[in-house]
Amino acid sequence: MLPTLVLIATLAPSRAEPTVPPPTFATGDEMVYAGDVAEESTRIDVPYKRAFALEVRVFVLAASATHTDLAVMTLLRPKEDPNVAGPAAAVTGIDPAKNRTPPAVRLELIRVDATGQPALLVPGTSPPFALTAKTPTKPAPAVPLDGPAALELGYLVPRPDKVTVNSTWKQKEKDRPDAAWSAAQAAVLNGAQVLELAGTQQTAKWANPGGLEANWRRTDSVWVATADGLARQFTRTIEIKDGVHVVEKRTVRCTLTTPPTPNRGDGYSAIRKEVEAAVSFAAELDAGRATRLLERLDVFEQRHRETPYRAALEAVRRRVK
C-alpha cells in the first residue's frame, strides 16, 4: 500500500510557493523503489489477470552540473495467485515459496540531464568504464503498451527548470502523441513536502473512438520532493480500448522504500565493479561474442564482494545455460 498523502489545502500568504527543482543526485548514493504491476485483460480471445512484484535499484555512478550517470536495475517477479497456489501445492506437493521463478532482471547505465531526461549510456569498452561527457548515448526505451517495462524509469519526469503548483508543459516522444504534464497539487508525504506531477498521453481518438481501431491512454502521478526533486512515489496506468470499450489495463505502483543512501570508498567500488561486470558480460552475449563466459563469471564472483547487483550477474548466467 502506498503511503498516505496529506494534501496542503492552503498556504499562508507570506509563505513561498512550493517548487520542484531538477533531480539532485550525489555520487555513490543508492535508492530503492518497490511496488507492483497489475495487469488485466477482458478480451474475449485472451482474458487474463496477472501481477508482478517490482523492485528498482538506482545507483549514482557520477554526478555533475550538467548530467548524472546512473546504474538502474529493474527486477520483475511474477506473483502467485493465492486462489491457485494453495490448491496447486496440495496436488503437486511443491511449496511455492521454495520453487519461486527467478526474477526478470535488466541492468542499464542511464544518463540523466539537468531536466530529468534519461538516455541509455553506451560505453563501448570493457570495464572499467571511463564515462565522460563524450560517452555515446541512445534514446531510452518508450514505456511499452503491451506489458510491464523491463527497464522502469517512472521516477524520472523531464520538466522545466522551475516547476510550481499549476505549472504545465509538454513532453515530446518519438512516434507517439505529446504528453501533457502539470504540477497538480502540493502535499506532505512522510513529513516531506511534495508536489504531484500529473501526466496524460493518449491517442487522438481516445475520447471519441470510431470504428474498431485500438486507442490507448497513459496517465501518470509522480510525487516529487521539493527539497531534492526526487520522486517519492509514482503510479502509471495504461488503458487500451478496442472500439469504445477498455479491454486492457496495466497499473504500476511504486514507493521509495530506501531513500538515497551513501556508498563511499570500498562500498562504492564494490558496487561499481559488479555493475560494470554485469553490463559488460550481457553486452558480450547480446553481440554473440562471449567466450568462456561461465568460467569468467565464476572467477569474478570468487574474487569480488557480492552486492545487491549480483542478481544481474545471475541473470547473465541463466542466459548462458
ZAMARGU-4260 file (C-alpha; in steps of 0.2 Angstrom, whole numbers, plus 5000, padded with zeros to 4 digits):
<rodrens>
0) 5000/5000/5000 | 5006/5017/4996 | 5009/5029/5010 | 4995/5041/5014 | 4997/5059/5007
5) 4991/5074/5017 | 4986/5087/5005 | 4990/5105/5008 | 4974/5114/5005 | 4980/5132/5008
10) 4997/5140/5010 | 5000/5156/5021 | 5001/5171/5010 | 5018/5175/5017 | 5025/5158/5013
15) 5035/5155/4997 | 5026/5144/4984 | 5032/5126/4984 | 5044/5122/4969 | 5052/5107/4962
20) 5070/5108/4957 | 5079/5097/4945 | 5083/5080/4952 | 5098/5081/4964 | 5109/5066/4964
25) 5126/5063/4974 | 5139/5051/4968 | 5138/5034/4977 | 5120/5036/4983 | 5108/5022/4981
30) 5090/5022/4982 | 5077/5008/4980 | 5059/5009/4974 | 5047/4994/4977 | 5030/4991/4972
35) 5019/4980/4960 | 5012/4979/4942 | 4994/4973/4940 | 4988/4968/4923 | 4970/4964/4917
40) 4963/4959/4900 | 4944/4957/4896 | 4947/4952/4878 | 4936/4938/4873 | 4951/4929/4865
45) 4964/4932/4878 | 4957/4936/4895 | 4969/4936/4910 | 4974/4944/4926 | 4992/4945/4931
50) 5003/4953/4945 | 5021/4956/4947 | 5032/4962/4962 | 5043/4976/4956 | 5060/4982/4963
55) 5070/4996/4955 | 5088/4999/4962 | 5096/5016/4957 | 5115/5018/4960 | 5123/5035/4956
60) 5139/5032/4947 | 5144/5050/4945 | 5135/5067/4946 | 5140/5084/4938 | 5132/5100/4935
65) 5126/5095/4918 | 5121/5077/4920 | 5121/5062/4931 | 5126/5044/4927 | 5116/5030/4935
70) 5115/5011/4936 | 5097/5006/4936 | 5092/4988/4939 | 5074/4983/4937 | 5068/4966/4944
75) 5051/4959/4940 | 5045/4943/4948 | 5028/4935/4944 | 5016/4935/4960 | 5007/4918/4964
80) 4988/4919/4963 | 4983/4914/4981 | 4967/4906/4974 | 4978/4894/4964 | 4994/4892/4973
85) 4986/4884/4988 | 4977/4870/4979 | 4991/4868/4967 | 5003/4865/4981 | 4991/4852/4989
90) 4990/4842/4972 | 5009/4843/4967 | 5017/4843/4984 | 5028/4858/4979 | 5030/4873/4991
95) 5028/4888/4980 | 5039/4898/4992 | 5053/4886/4988 | 5050/4885/4970 | 5050/4903/4965
100) 5053/4909/4947 | 5069/4919/4946 | 5065/4937/4943 | 5067/4945/4926 | 5082/4957/4928
105) 5088/4971/4917 | 5103/4982/4922 | 5107/4998/4911 | 5118/5013/4913 | 5107/5029/4911
110) 5112/5047/4909 | 5100/5059/4916 | 5102/5078/4910 | 5098/5093/4921 | 5079/5092/4916
115) 5077/5074/4921 | 5078/5067/4903 | 5085/5050/4903 | 5096/5041/4889 | 5105/5025/4888
120) 5124/5026/4890 | 5134/5016/4878 | 5151/5014/4885 | 5158/5003/4871 | 5173/4997/4881
125) 5177/4983/4894 | 5177/4988/4912 | 5182/4999/4920 | 5171/5011/4910 | 5178/5029/4908
130) 5161/5039/4907 | 5164/5056/4901 | 5153/5070/4893 | 5158/5062/4876 | 5152/5044/4880
135) 5139/5039/4867 | 5120/5038/4872 | 5105/5032/4863 | 5086/5035/4867 | 5079/5027/4882
140) 5065/5014/4878 | 5047/5020/4877 | 5036/5013/4890 | 5028/4998/4882 | 5009/4997/4880
145) 5008/4978/4880 | 5017/4973/4895 | 5027/4978/4911 | 5043/4989/4907 | 5059/4979/4908
150) 5068/4995/4912 | 5057/5005/4924 | 5061/5024/4924 | 5044/5030/4930 | 5053/5041/4944
155) 5061/5052/4931 | 5050/5066/4924 | 5058/5078/4911 | 5052/5095/4916 | 5056/5114/4915
160) 5070/5121/4927 | 5057/5128/4939 | 5040/5119/4942 | 5027/5126/4954 | 5009/5122/4958
165) 4999/5124/4942 | 5014/5124/4930 | 5011/5115/4914 | 5022/5108/4900 | 5023/5096/4885
170) 5034/5081/4883 | 5038/5075/4866 | 5040/5057/4862 | 5045/5049/4845 | 5031/5041/4836
175) 5019/5045/4850 | 5007/5059/4854 | 5014/5073/4866 | 5012/5070/4884 | 5003/5084/4894
180) 5011/5087/4911 | 5006/5098/4926 | 5011/5101/4944 | 4994/5097/4951 | 4994/5099/4970
185) 5005/5100/4985 | 5005/5088/4999 | 5015/5081/5014 | 5022/5063/5012 | 5032/5055/5027
190) 5035/5073/5034 | 5042/5079/5017 | 5034/5092/5006 | 5030/5085/4989 | 5021/5091/4973
195) 5011/5079/4962 | 5017/5079/4944 | 5002/5073/4934 | 5004/5067/4916 | 4992/5062/4902
200) 4996/5054/4885 | 4983/5047/4873 | 4979/5044/4855 | 4969/5057/4846 | 4953/5047/4846
205) 4953/5041/4864 | 4938/5050/4870 | 4928/5048/4854 | 4934/5032/4845 | 4927/5027/4828
210) 4926/5010/4821 | 4936/4996/4828 | 4954/5004/4829 | 4964/5002/4845 | 4966/5018/4856
215) 4976/5020/4872 | 4979/5032/4886 | 4993/5033/4899 | 4991/5043/4915 | 5005/5046/4927
220) 5005/5053/4945 | 5023/5056/4952 | 5025/5064/4969 | 5042/5073/4969 | 5050/5081/4984
225) 5053/5100/4984 | 5069/5098/4994 | 5079/5087/4981 | 5067/5085/4966 | 5067/5066/4968
230) 5052/5055/4966 | 5045/5048/4982 | 5031/5038/4974 | 5024/5035/4957 | 5009/5027/4949
235) 5006/5024/4930 | 4991/5017/4922 | 4989/5012/4904 | 4972/5008/4896 | 4969/5001/4879
240) 4952/5002/4870 | 4945/4990/4857 | 4932/5001/4849 | 4923/5010/4863 | 4927/4998/4877
245) 4943/4997/4888 | 4949/4979/4886 | 4967/4980/4894 | 4973/4989/4909 | 4990/4989/4917
250) 4995/4999/4933 | 5012/5001/4941 | 5013/5007/4959 | 5030/5011/4967 | 5036/5019/4983
255) 5054/5025/4988 | 5057/5012/5001 | 5075/5016/5004 | 5080/5034/5002 | 5096/5040/4995
260) 5110/5030/5005 | 5128/5035/5003 | 5141/5022/4997 | 5159/5028/4998 | 5176/5021/4997
265) 5176/5002/4996 | 5157/5001/4996 | 5156/5012/4980 | 5170/5002/4972 | 5162/4985/4975
270) 5145/4991/4968 | 5153/4999/4953 | 5164/4984/4949 | 5149/4972/4950 | 5138/4984/4939
275) 5151/4986/4926 | 5155/4967/4925 | 5136/4963/4923 | 5134/4976/4909 | 5149/4970/4900
280) 5145/4952/4901 | 5127/4955/4895 | 5134/4966/4881 | 5145/4951/4875 | 5130/4939/4875
285) 5120/4952/4865 | 5134/4954/4852 | 5137/4935/4851 | 5155/4936/4855 | 5156/4929/4873
290) 5170/4916/4876 | 5172/4906/4892 | 5158/4916/4900 | 5153/4904/4914 | 5171/4902/4919
295) 5174/4921/4919 | 5158/4923/4929 | 5164/4911/4942 | 5181/4920/4943 | 5173/4937/4946
300) 5161/4931/4959 | 5175/4922/4968 | 5186/4937/4968 | 5174/4951/4971 | 5162/4956/4986
305) 5144/4952/4982 | 5132/4967/4981 | 5113/4968/4978 | 5118/4969/4959 | 5124/4951/4959
310) 5106/4947/4953 | 5111/4955/4936 | 5126/4943/4935 | 5114/4928/4940 | 5103/4933/4926
315) 5118/4933/4913 | 5122/4915/4920 | 5104/4909/4916 | 5105/4916/4899 | 5121/4906/4896
320) 5114/4890/4902
</rodrens>
